[in-house]
């Protein structure tokens, strides 16, 4: 079941206000990190999306957390975010001194990573979950013009397309599913970092590209303005049980719209069920910061309060707009629900995805 994170956030905020103002004093006042060091594990290398996400918060956490503790960002890369996530699961104590930065690949690895996975995000305590849209674009030499999505997709279907990505079984899986459902003939080249992929796109060596919204605004839009890329569609945005247009790309059709206009029918079946889960993983829960299992509620509460205060700070808000894209942030229990929904795969969808990865990319799940 999909939830509306914006509506549920409003309900939570109102309830929390009443509880603190009328019923009992706020328990967060008892938490104090004076003289402590707080470690945030980033299961990817420096400069990655998860790393950039956390380093945006770190100095403001020192400012807003009670006791003004030192914040240490520790990069533990390896195994498609598995090494660092396993370490967090195994070593983090529920004392508020260790957090983890999560991304789409954290969920993908958990669902399909096999025996090497020793973590389960469903038990972690969400501090903040950050939605972030995804948009797909093409090189103009494909014949796409950005004016008619059906004409653009028909043009794309006439030739072999080249797409660069880090790995098949990672955050890029969602893009590969969309290409498959649209019937595009795509040659995927793996082991390519995002910056390298964009440069190859500008040179016309790659003909398909994608970005999460922060990267799209910073990198893809200038490419589009220079005539080096053509926007195609967004992945979409979840509102309740519906997939709607991305609130930051209202003039761009979302994938389900593009599919229906091309084929004359709404998307359905296990491939679509799989993609909807990826919309939760890659859009609704694109990035997040969590505490370990068993963390007492008063510690969760203070972190939620601090991150809300942080987002209301004018200096932080100015910096965060580029990174977080202007989407509503999701806190605490609402974030827990988004994370659970992200990994709630139907058996039929799981089976389809496993077969798809093996057939198309010789990846065993």
C-alpha positions as CSV (number, residue, x, y, z in Angstrom):
1,X,0.0,0.0,0.0
2,X,1.3,3.4,-1.0
3,X,1.0,6.3,1.4
4,X,0.9,10.1,0.9
5,X,4.0,11.3,2.7
6,X,3.0,14.9,2.5
7,X,-0.5,14.4,4.1
8,X,0.9,12.0,6.7
9,X,3.6,14.4,7.6
10,X,1.1,17.2,8.3
11,X,-0.9,14.8,10.6
12,X,2.2,13.8,12.4
13,X,3.4,17.4,12.9
14,X,0.0,18.4,14.4
15,X,-0.2,15.5,16.7
16,X,3.4,16.0,17.9
17,X,2.6,19.7,18.7
18,X,-0.5,18.9,20.7
19,X,1.4,16.2,22.7
20,X,4.3,18.5,23.6
21,X,2.2,21.6,24.3
22,X,-0.7,20.1,26.2
23,X,-0.1,16.6,27.5
24,X,3.5,16.2,28.7
25,X,6.8,18.1,28.5
26,X,8.9,17.1,25.4
27,X,11.2,14.2,26.3
28,X,13.8,15.4,23.9
29,X,15.1,17.9,26.5
30,X,16.7,15.0,28.4
31,X,19.1,14.1,25.5
32,X,22.5,15.8,25.6
33,X,25.5,14.9,23.4
34,X,28.0,17.3,25.1
35,X,31.5,16.0,24.7
36,X,30.4,13.2,22.4
37,X,31.5,12.3,18.8
38,X,28.7,11.2,16.5
39,X,29.6,9.1,13.5
40,X,27.6,9.0,10.3
41,X,28.5,6.0,8.1
42,X,28.4,6.6,4.4
43,X,28.5,3.3,2.5
44,X,30.0,4.8,-0.6
45,X,33.1,6.9,-1.5
46,X,33.7,10.6,-0.9
47,X,31.8,12.7,-3.4
48,X,29.0,10.2,-4.0
49,X,25.4,11.3,-3.7
50,X,25.0,9.8,-0.2
51,X,28.3,11.5,0.9
52,X,27.2,14.9,-0.5
53,X,23.8,14.5,1.2
54,X,25.3,13.9,4.7
55,X,28.0,16.5,4.4
56,X,25.3,19.1,3.8
57,X,23.9,18.3,7.3
58,X,27.0,17.7,9.3
59,X,27.9,21.2,10.3
60,X,24.3,22.0,11.1
61,X,24.0,18.9,13.2
62,X,26.9,20.2,15.3
63,X,25.0,23.5,15.7
64,X,21.6,22.2,16.5
65,X,22.1,18.9,18.4
66,X,22.1,19.4,22.2
67,X,25.6,19.6,23.6
68,X,27.0,20.5,20.1
69,X,28.8,17.2,19.5
70,X,31.5,16.7,16.9
71,X,30.2,15.0,13.7
72,X,32.5,12.5,12.0
73,X,31.5,11.4,8.5
74,X,33.0,7.9,7.8
75,X,33.1,6.5,4.3
76,X,32.9,2.7,4.1
77,X,32.5,2.0,0.4
78,X,32.3,-1.4,-1.2
79,X,29.8,-4.0,-2.6
80,X,27.1,-1.6,-3.9
81,X,26.8,0.0,-0.4
82,X,26.7,-3.4,1.3
83,X,29.9,-3.2,3.3
84,X,29.1,0.0,5.1
85,X,25.4,-1.0,5.6
86,X,26.5,-4.3,7.1
87,X,28.9,-2.5,9.4
88,X,26.1,-0.2,10.6
89,X,23.9,-3.2,11.3
90,X,26.6,-5.1,13.2
91,X,28.3,-2.3,15.2
92,X,25.9,0.6,15.6
93,X,24.6,0.9,19.2
94,X,21.1,2.4,19.9
95,X,22.6,5.4,21.8
96,X,22.3,8.0,19.1
97,X,26.0,8.2,18.4
98,X,25.9,6.3,15.0
99,X,23.8,7.0,12.0
100,X,23.7,5.8,8.4
101,X,23.2,7.5,5.1
102,X,21.0,5.5,2.8
103,X,20.1,5.7,-0.9
104,X,18.3,3.7,-3.6
105,X,21.1,1.2,-3.9
106,X,20.8,0.3,-0.2
107,X,17.3,-1.0,-0.9
108,X,18.2,-2.8,-4.2
109,X,21.1,-4.6,-2.5
110,X,18.9,-5.6,0.4
111,X,16.2,-7.0,-1.8
112,X,18.5,-8.8,-4.3
113,X,22.0,-8.9,-2.9
114,X,21.8,-12.5,-1.6
115,X,23.9,-14.0,1.2
116,X,26.3,-11.0,1.5
117,X,23.4,-8.9,2.9
118,X,23.5,-8.8,6.7
119,X,21.3,-5.8,7.3
120,X,17.5,-5.1,7.2
121,X,16.5,-1.5,6.8
122,X,12.9,-2.2,7.9
123,X,14.0,-2.1,11.5
124,X,16.1,1.0,11.3
125,X,14.6,4.3,12.7
126,X,14.2,7.0,10.2
127,X,15.3,10.5,11.1
128,X,14.6,12.1,7.7
129,X,13.7,10.7,4.3
130,X,14.3,12.9,1.3
131,X,12.3,12.4,-1.9
132,X,14.1,13.2,-5.1
133,X,12.7,12.9,-8.6
134,X,14.4,11.3,-11.6
135,X,14.3,12.4,-15.2
136,X,15.4,10.7,-18.5
137,X,16.9,12.6,-21.5
138,X,18.3,11.8,-24.9
139,X,21.0,13.1,-27.2
140,X,19.4,15.1,-30.1
141,X,21.1,12.9,-32.7
142,X,18.6,10.2,-31.8
143,X,15.9,12.4,-33.6
144,X,14.2,13.3,-30.3
145,X,13.1,16.9,-30.2
146,X,11.4,17.3,-26.8
147,X,8.0,18.5,-28.2
148,X,6.0,15.3,-28.6
149,X,6.8,12.3,-26.4
150,X,5.3,9.8,-28.8
151,X,7.3,11.1,-31.8
152,X,10.4,11.1,-29.6
153,X,9.9,7.5,-28.5
154,X,9.2,6.3,-32.0
155,X,12.4,8.1,-33.1
156,X,14.4,6.3,-30.3
157,X,13.0,2.9,-31.3
158,X,14.5,3.2,-34.8
159,X,18.2,2.8,-33.6
160,X,20.5,1.2,-31.1
161,X,20.9,3.5,-28.1
162,X,23.9,3.7,-25.8
163,X,23.5,4.2,-22.0
164,X,26.3,4.4,-19.5
165,X,25.7,3.3,-15.9
166,X,27.6,2.2,-12.8
167,X,25.9,-1.3,-12.6
168,X,22.8,-3.2,-13.7
169,X,21.8,-4.2,-10.1
170,X,21.9,-0.8,-8.4
171,X,20.0,2.5,-8.5
172,X,20.1,2.4,-12.4
173,X,17.9,-0.7,-12.3
174,X,14.9,1.6,-12.4
175,X,16.1,3.2,-15.7
176,X,16.7,-0.2,-17.3
177,X,13.2,-1.3,-16.4
178,X,11.7,1.7,-18.1
179,X,13.8,1.1,-21.2
180,X,12.6,-2.5,-21.3
181,X,8.9,-1.6,-20.9
182,X,9.1,1.0,-23.7
183,X,10.8,-1.6,-26.0
184,X,13.9,0.5,-26.6
185,X,17.0,-1.2,-28.1
186,X,19.6,-0.1,-25.5
187,X,23.2,-1.1,-25.2
188,X,24.2,-0.5,-21.6
189,X,27.9,0.1,-20.7
190,X,28.5,-0.5,-17.0
191,X,31.3,0.7,-14.7
192,X,30.7,4.3,-15.8
193,X,30.4,7.0,-13.2
194,X,27.7,9.7,-13.6
195,X,30.1,12.6,-14.4
196,X,31.9,10.5,-17.1
197,X,28.5,9.4,-18.5
198,X,27.4,13.0,-18.9
199,X,30.6,14.0,-20.7
200,X,30.2,11.1,-23.1
201,X,26.6,12.2,-23.6
202,X,27.8,15.8,-24.5
203,X,30.2,14.3,-27.1
204,X,27.4,12.1,-28.6
205,X,29.1,8.8,-27.5
206,X,26.1,8.0,-25.2
207,X,22.6,8.7,-26.5
208,X,20.5,8.2,-23.3
209,X,21.0,9.6,-19.9
210,X,19.3,10.2,-16.6
211,X,19.7,12.2,-13.4
212,X,18.1,12.5,-10.0
213,X,16.6,16.0,-9.7
214,X,19.6,17.7,-8.1
215,X,21.8,16.4,-10.9
216,X,19.2,17.2,-13.5
217,X,18.9,20.8,-12.4
218,X,22.6,21.3,-12.0
219,X,23.9,19.4,-15.0
220,X,21.2,18.2,-17.4
221,X,19.3,21.5,-17.7
222,X,22.4,23.4,-18.9
223,X,22.9,20.6,-21.4
224,X,19.4,20.9,-22.6
225,X,19.7,24.7,-22.9
226,X,22.9,24.2,-25.0
227,X,21.1,21.8,-27.3
228,X,23.2,18.8,-26.1
229,X,20.3,16.9,-24.6
230,X,16.5,16.6,-25.0
231,X,14.2,15.9,-22.0
232,X,12.0,12.8,-22.4
233,X,10.0,12.0,-19.2
234,X,10.3,11.9,-15.4
235,X,10.0,8.7,-13.4
236,X,6.9,10.2,-11.7
237,X,6.0,10.9,-8.1
238,X,3.8,8.9,-5.7
239,X,0.7,10.4,-4.2
240,X,-1.3,7.8,-2.5
241,X,-2.0,5.0,-4.9
242,X,-1.4,7.2,-7.9
243,X,1.7,8.1,-9.9
244,X,1.6,11.8,-10.8
245,X,3.9,14.3,-12.6
246,X,7.0,15.3,-10.7
247,X,6.1,18.5,-8.8
248,X,9.4,20.1,-10.1
249,X,8.8,19.0,-13.7
250,X,5.1,19.6,-14.2
251,X,5.6,20.2,-18.0
252,X,7.3,16.9,-18.5
253,X,5.2,13.7,-18.8
254,X,5.9,10.9,-16.3
255,X,6.8,7.4,-17.4
256,X,3.3,6.0,-17.1
257,X,2.0,8.8,-19.3
258,X,4.7,8.2,-21.9
259,X,4.0,4.5,-21.9
260,X,0.2,5.0,-22.3
261,X,0.6,7.5,-25.1
262,X,3.0,5.2,-26.9
263,X,1.1,1.9,-26.5
264,X,-2.5,3.1,-26.0
265,X,-2.8,1.2,-22.7
266,X,-2.0,1.8,-19.1
267,X,1.1,0.0,-17.7
268,X,0.3,-3.1,-15.7
269,X,1.7,-6.5,-14.8
270,X,4.8,-7.6,-12.8
271,X,7.1,-5.2,-14.7
272,X,5.0,-2.2,-13.7
273,X,4.6,-3.5,-10.1
274,X,8.4,-3.7,-10.0
275,X,8.8,-0.2,-11.3
276,X,6.3,1.2,-8.8
277,X,8.4,-0.2,-6.0
278,X,11.4,1.5,-7.6
279,X,9.5,4.8,-7.6
280,X,9.2,4.4,-3.8
281,X,12.9,3.4,-3.5
282,X,14.3,5.9,-6.0
283,X,12.0,8.8,-5.6
284,X,10.1,8.7,-2.3
285,X,13.1,7.4,-0.4
286,X,15.9,8.5,-2.7
287,X,18.1,9.5,0.2
288,X,17.6,9.1,3.9
289,X,19.4,9.2,7.3
290,X,18.6,6.6,9.9
291,X,19.4,5.4,13.4
292,X,19.9,1.7,14.3
293,X,17.3,-0.7,15.5
294,X,16.3,-0.3,19.1
295,X,17.1,3.4,19.3
296,X,14.9,4.9,22.2
297,X,12.1,7.1,21.0
298,X,13.5,10.1,22.9
299,X,16.7,10.0,20.8
300,X,14.7,9.6,17.6
301,X,12.5,12.5,18.7
302,X,15.5,14.8,19.3
303,X,17.0,14.0,15.9
304,X,13.7,14.6,14.2
305,X,13.3,17.9,16.0
306,X,16.9,18.9,15.0
307,X,16.4,18.1,11.3
308,X,13.1,20.0,11.3
309,X,14.8,23.0,12.9
310,X,17.7,22.6,10.5
311,X,15.3,22.8,7.5
312,X,13.7,25.9,8.9
313,X,17.1,27.6,9.3
314,X,17.4,30.2,6.5
315,X,21.1,29.6,6.0
316,X,20.6,25.9,5.7
317,X,17.5,26.2,3.5
318,X,19.4,28.2,1.0
319,X,22.1,25.6,0.7
320,X,19.7,22.6,0.8
321,X,17.5,23.8,-2.0
322,X,19.9,22.7,-4.6
323,X,20.6,19.4,-2.9
324,X,17.1,18.4,-1.8
325,X,15.3,20.0,-4.8
326,X,12.5,21.6,-2.9
327,X,10.5,18.4,-2.2
328,X,8.7,18.0,1.2
329,X,10.9,16.1,3.6
330,X,9.6,13.1,5.5
331,X,10.4,12.6,9.2
332,X,10.3,9.9,11.9
333,X,7.5,7.4,11.8
334,X,6.3,8.6,8.3
335,X,9.8,7.9,7.1
336,X,9.7,4.4,8.6
337,X,6.5,3.8,6.6
338,X,8.1,5.0,3.3
339,X,11.1,2.7,3.9
340,X,8.9,-0.3,4.6
341,X,6.8,0.3,1.4
342,X,10.0,0.6,-0.6
343,X,10.9,-3.0,0.1
344,X,7.4,-4.4,0.0
345,X,7.9,-6.3,-3.3
346,X,5.1,-8.7,-4.6
347,X,6.4,-12.2,-5.2
348,X,5.4,-11.9,-8.9
349,X,7.4,-8.6,-9.2
350,X,10.4,-10.1,-7.5
351,X,10.3,-13.1,-9.9
352,X,10.0,-10.9,-12.9
353,X,12.9,-8.7,-11.9
354,X,15.2,-11.7,-11.2
355,X,14.4,-13.2,-14.6
356,X,14.9,-9.8,-16.3
357,X,18.3,-9.2,-14.7
358,X,19.4,-12.7,-15.8
359,X,18.0,-12.5,-19.4
360,X,19.2,-9.0,-20.2
361,X,22.4,-8.6,-18.1
362,X,23.4,-12.1,-17.0
363,X,23.1,-11.0,-13.4
364,X,22.1,-13.7,-11.0
365,X,20.0,-12.7,-8.0
